[in-house]
Amino acid sequence: MLDIYAKSFLEASRFTGNTRPDPQTQRHLDRQSSKREQHTRLWRRSPYWI
């Protein structure tokens, strides 16, 4: 049942030609995502004394 919901959500949230963000917005979203990923990596690393 959950698999059906996941598939329908992915279909509904997929970009089409009309809903795709413009390139500048997409670059901004990619930058935000990479910053968030870097912050998460730094947050999850072990302390230097271990």
WODALIN-V772823 format. One record per residue. RES is the residue in three letters. SS is DSSP state (~ for helix, > for strand, _ for the rest). PHI is phi in radians with two decimals (* if undefined). OMEGA is omega in degrees with one decimal (999 if undefined). Layout:
# WODALIN-V772823
res->RES ss->SS phi->PHI omega->OMEGA
res->RES ss->SS phi->PHI omega->OMEGA
This chain:
# WODALIN-V772823
res->MET ss->_ phi->* omega->179.5
res->LEU ss->~ phi->-1.11 omega->178.5
res->ASP ss->~ phi->-1.07 omega->178.7
res->ILE ss->~ phi->-1.12 omega->178.3
res->TYR ss->~ phi->-1.10 omega->-180.0
res->ALA ss->~ phi->-1.13 omega->178.9
res->LYS ss->~ phi->-1.12 omega->-179.6
res->SER ss->~ phi->-1.18 omega->177.0
res->PHE ss->~ phi->-1.13 omega->179.7
res->LEU ss->~ phi->-1.11 omega->177.5
res->GLU ss->~ phi->-1.16 omega->-177.6
res->ALA ss->~ phi->-1.27 omega->-175.8
res->SER ss->~ phi->-1.70 omega->-179.3
res->ARG ss->_ phi->-1.26 omega->178.3
res->PHE ss->_ phi->-1.31 omega->170.4
res->THR ss->_ phi->-2.00 omega->178.6
res->GLY ss->_ phi->-1.04 omega->-177.6
res->ASN ss->_ phi->-1.47 omega->-175.3
res->THR ss->_ phi->-1.83 omega->-179.6
res->ARG ss->_ phi->-1.21 omega->178.4
res->PRO ss->_ phi->-1.18 omega->179.3
res->ASP ss->_ phi->-1.16 omega->-174.2
res->PRO ss->~ phi->-0.99 omega->-179.6
res->GLN ss->~ phi->-1.15 omega->177.9
res->THR ss->~ phi->-1.13 omega->179.2
res->GLN ss->~ phi->-1.11 omega->176.9
res->ARG ss->~ phi->-1.10 omega->178.7
res->HIS ss->~ phi->-1.09 omega->178.7
res->LEU ss->~ phi->-1.12 omega->177.7
res->ASP ss->~ phi->-1.13 omega->178.0
res->ARG ss->~ phi->-1.11 omega->178.9
res->GLN ss->~ phi->-1.06 omega->-179.4
res->SER ss->~ phi->-1.12 omega->-179.8
res->SER ss->~ phi->-1.18 omega->176.7
res->LYS ss->~ phi->-1.12 omega->179.6
res->ARG ss->~ phi->-1.12 omega->179.2
res->GLU ss->~ phi->-1.13 omega->178.7
res->GLN ss->~ phi->-1.12 omega->179.4
res->HIS ss->~ phi->-1.09 omega->179.8
res->THR ss->~ phi->-1.14 omega->177.8
res->ARG ss->~ phi->-1.07 omega->179.3
res->LEU ss->~ phi->-1.16 omega->-177.7
res->TRP ss->~ phi->-1.20 omega->-175.1
res->ARG ss->~ phi->-1.52 omega->-178.0
res->ARG ss->_ phi->-1.22 omega->-178.5
res->SER ss->_ phi->-1.39 omega->178.4
res->PRO ss->_ phi->-1.09 omega->-175.1
res->TYR ss->_ phi->-1.17 omega->-176.9
res->TRP ss->_ phi->-1.47 omega->178.0
res->ILE ss->_ phi->-1.71 omega->999
